[in-house]
Amino acid sequence: MTDFSHKPTLTGDLVVLRPVTVDDVPSLLPMFEDPEIARLTGNHTVFDVPALRKWYGSRGERGDRLDLAVVERATGAVVGEAVLNEWDESNESCSFRICFTPAGVGRGLGTEATRLIVGHAFEALGLHRVWLEVYAFNPRARRAYEKAGFTAEGVLRGALLWEGERVDATVMSVLAPEWTGARG
């Protein structure tokens, strides 16, 4: 693997992951406007449409990350994004994050999207480790990550300051041999 320049389309039973574009901003906007999603992701940033358009318009040019829109197959609606980033080429490792609009939550779409993009990281890109962080007040996400094969590695104590409260973040990862073993 040389980089994340190739932007694939990954197809599952429930979702299709495809390169995100500026045209997805209207569909993804609820993800940035929902206070509960901001809390669960620890996002303090206030986004505006021009900034989001600039951000999503530049994702295809990036060779150091892979940003894919999550499209629900049944409706064709863009309901979230799945991202491989913080690529560490020397150690064959990267970070993973996923986020959904309120309409995409709680229906198994995230579990399948996670399996698709993490499978791509190992099987197509040849990575050894994929990791993430999940906040203590997001047990639903942690269960979804565990279902997809992630294991807790440790806790970043007081990693997030949210409305005056310190919140721990759990670091989780899955390694290529674990993924291969779980898949067959």
N, C-alpha and C positions, 0 to 999 in steps of 0.2 A: 504494500500500500504506500502510495506517495502522499496522498492528501484526501480531503473530502470533496474534491472538485466535481466528481460524478454525483449528480443529484437523481437518485433512482425513484421509481414508483414501486411501492410495496403493497401487495394486495392480500387481504385476509378475507374471512367470511363476513365480518361486520364492517370493516373499515378499509379504506385505501389511504395509504400515505403517499403524498406526492409533493414535489417541490412547492414551497409556499411562495406566493407572489403578492405584489401590491394590490391586486384585485381581491385578495382575501381579507383585506383590512375591514370592510364593513361587517363581514361574518365574524371576525375575531374580536371586534370592538367590545361586545358584552363581556369578554374575558378580562378586559382591562378596566371595565366600569363597575364590576360587581365587588362590593366590599368584602364579602366572604371569601371570594377567590383571592383577593389581595391579602387577606389575613392568612389563609392556608399556604400561600406561596411566600409570605413574608415580604411582599412587594410594597415599598413605601413610595415608589415613583408615581407621579401623576403624568399620564400620557395624553398627548393630543393627536388628533388625526394626521396633521402634516408630519409629525415626528414618526408616527407609526408607518405612514406611507413610505417615508424615506428608509426606515429600518427594513421593512419587508421588501421593498424594492431592491435592496442591496444584497439580500441573502444568497441569491444565485451566483454571485461573483465570489463568494467566500470559499477558499480552499481549506480553511482551518476549522470548519464546522458544517453540520448538516442540519438544516431547518426544513422540516416537512409539515405540511398541513395534514390534519386528520379529517378525512371526509367519510361521513357515514354512508355506507353503500346503499342502504334502503331508501334514503332521501336525496342523496347527492349533496347534502349540506356540509359545509366546513364547520366542524364543531370543536376544533382545537389545534394544537401543534405538538410535535414531538421533535426533540432537538438532541443531537450529539454535539458537544462543544468541549472547551477546555482540553483540547487534544494535546497529549504528551507523546510526541512521536517516539522519543527515545525509549519510553517505557511501554509503548503499545497500549496506551490507556486513554480514556476520555470520560467526561462527565455526561450524564443523561438528565434531561428534564422533560416534563410533559405537563401540559395545562389544557383545560377544557373550558368552553363556554358553559354557562349554567344548563343549557339544553343538552349538552353532551355528557353530563355527569350521571353516574349510578346505573349504567346500562351495559357494563362490560366492555365498552369501547376502549377504555384506557388500558385494560389488561391486554387486549389483543394488540393495540397499537404499541404497547411496551414490548411485547414479545416480537413483533415484526421488526422494530428498529434495533432492538438489542441483538436479535438474530442476525440482522444485517451487519452489525458491528463485528460480530465474531466470524460469521460465515463468509461474508464478502470482503470485509475490510481487514480481516486477520488480526483484530485487536486481542489483547490478552485480558484486559480488565475494563469493566464499565462500572462507574460509581455514581452515587447521588447523595443528596442530603434531604431528609424529611423532618419537618418540625414536629415536636411532641404533641401539638394540638391537631395533628392531621393523621389520626390512626387509620382512617379509611384508605388513604394513600399508602401508608406503610403496609397494610394487608395486601393491597394490590401489587406492590413491589415484591413482597414475599411470595405471592402466587406466581409471579413471573421469574422467580429464582434468586432474587437478591437476598443477601444475608447481612445482618447488622454487624458492623465492625467496631463501632465505638460511638461515644457521645461527645458532641461539641457543647460543653456546658455554657448556658447563657449566651448562645450564639446570636440570638435575635432579640432586639428590644421592640416589643409590640405593645403600644398603648400603656407604657410604663411598666410592663411586666417582662422579665427575662425568660426566654423560651429556649429550651435545649433543642439541638438538631442531632439526629442520628445519621451517621454515615453508613451507607449500605453499598455493597458491591456484589457483582457476580463475575466469576472468572471463566475464561474460555473452556477449561476442562470440565467445570461444573455444568456449563451450558450444554456441551457436547454430551456429557453423561446423562443429563436430564432429558435430552432430546432423542436418545437412541442408544 
